[in-house]
Amino acid sequence: MTASDSVELIRVPQLTDQAPYAYAAVASDVRKLVFTAGACPLDEDGATVAVGDVAGQAEQVMANLRTALAAAGADLTDVVKTTVYVASNRRDDLVTAWDVVSRHFGPHDVPSTLLGVAVLGYRDQLVEVEAVAALC
């Protein structure tokens, strides 16, 4: 069994199918959980990339998330939950960030929370994604 085989995404017929993610995930035969810090839109030198560009920052965030997961022996298909933060009060910005995150996860549409927040930790930061992964 591969790690991704241990993650079952749950769709709930009593809840709307308009949500672009599964409502729950069950991780079976788990030997290790991986909790990531929020992946930020920073390059290798610690500079914020794509200043003012939600989609560009989301791309960097997802690349950094993959790198952090790989260092822990995991991949996006092992993720059971994400939280996506966008420093904006504009729904369009949240949708833009979500579109990038969702594209990276592809059919592995894990349960997720998408939040608009007032500010994130780094100067000019607009997007952050944290994840929990399960390894069998």
C-alpha positions in Angstrom: 0.0 0.0 0.0 1.3 3.4 -0.9 0.8 6.4 1.4 -1.8 7.9 -0.9 -3.8 4.6 -0.8 -4.3 5.2 2.9 -6.2 8.4 2.4 -9.9 8.1 1.6 -11.7 11.3 0.6 -15.3 11.4 1.8 -18.1 13.0 -0.2 -21.3 13.6 1.8 -24.5 13.4 -0.2 -26.4 15.4 2.4 -24.1 18.3 1.8 -23.9 20.4 -1.4 -21.7 19.0 -4.1 -20.8 22.6 -5.1 -17.9 22.7 -2.6 -14.7 22.2 -4.6 -13.2 19.6 -2.1 -14.1 16.5 -0.2 -15.9 17.2 3.2 -13.7 14.8 5.1 -10.7 12.5 4.8 -10.0 9.3 6.6 -6.4 8.2 6.9 -6.0 4.4 7.6 -3.0 2.4 8.7 -1.1 5.6 9.5 2.4 5.3 10.9 3.2 9.0 10.8 1.5 12.3 10.6 3.2 15.3 9.0 2.2 18.8 10.1 3.7 21.6 7.9 4.2 25.1 8.9 2.5 27.6 6.7 4.2 27.5 3.3 5.0 31.1 2.3 5.8 32.8 -1.0 9.5 33.1 -0.2 12.4 32.3 -2.5 15.6 30.5 -1.4 17.0 33.8 -0.1 13.9 34.6 2.0 12.6 37.3 -0.3 8.8 37.5 -1.0 8.2 36.7 -4.6 5.5 38.0 -6.9 4.7 41.1 -4.8 1.1 42.1 -5.4 0.3 38.9 -7.4 -2.0 36.4 -5.6 -1.6 33.7 -8.3 2.1 34.1 -8.5 2.5 33.9 -4.7 0.2 30.9 -4.6 2.5 29.1 -7.2 5.5 29.7 -5.0 3.6 28.6 -1.9 2.7 25.3 -3.5 6.3 24.7 -4.7 7.5 25.4 -1.2 4.8 23.1 0.3 5.8 20.3 -2.0 9.5 20.8 -0.9 8.6 20.7 2.8 6.4 17.6 2.3 9.1 15.8 0.3 11.6 16.5 3.1 9.3 14.7 5.4 8.8 11.8 3.0 5.3 12.9 1.8 3.7 14.4 -1.3 0.4 16.3 -2.0 -1.4 12.9 -2.4 -0.7 12.2 1.2 -2.3 15.4 2.5 -5.5 15.0 4.5 -6.3 18.7 5.3 -5.2 22.1 4.2 -5.8 25.6 5.4 -5.3 28.4 2.8 -4.8 32.0 4.0 -5.1 35.0 1.7 -4.4 38.5 3.0 -7.4 40.2 1.3 -11.0 41.1 1.9 -11.8 40.5 -1.8 -13.5 37.2 -2.6 -11.9 37.3 -6.1 -8.4 37.1 -4.5 -9.5 34.1 -2.4 -10.8 32.4 -5.5 -7.6 33.2 -7.4 -5.4 31.6 -4.7 -7.8 28.6 -4.4 -7.7 28.0 -8.2 -3.9 27.6 -8.0 -3.9 25.4 -4.9 -6.7 23.3 -6.3 -4.8 22.8 -9.6 -1.8 21.6 -7.8 -3.8 19.0 -5.8 -5.7 17.9 -8.9 -8.2 15.1 -8.3 -6.9 14.8 -4.7 -9.3 17.4 -3.5 -8.7 17.2 0.2 -10.8 18.9 2.9 -9.7 22.5 3.1 -10.5 25.8 4.8 -10.0 29.0 2.8 -9.7 32.2 4.8 -9.3 35.9 4.0 -7.2 37.5 6.7 -6.0 41.1 7.4 -2.3 40.4 7.2 0.3 37.6 7.0 3.7 37.4 8.6 6.1 38.5 5.8 6.3 41.9 4.2 4.1 41.9 1.0 2.9 38.3 1.7 -0.6 37.6 0.3 -0.9 33.7 0.4 0.0 30.9 2.9 -0.9 27.2 2.9 -0.5 24.8 5.8 -1.1 21.1 5.5 -1.5 17.8 7.4 -0.3 14.6 5.7 -0.7 11.0 6.7 1.9 8.3 5.8 1.3 4.6 6.1 
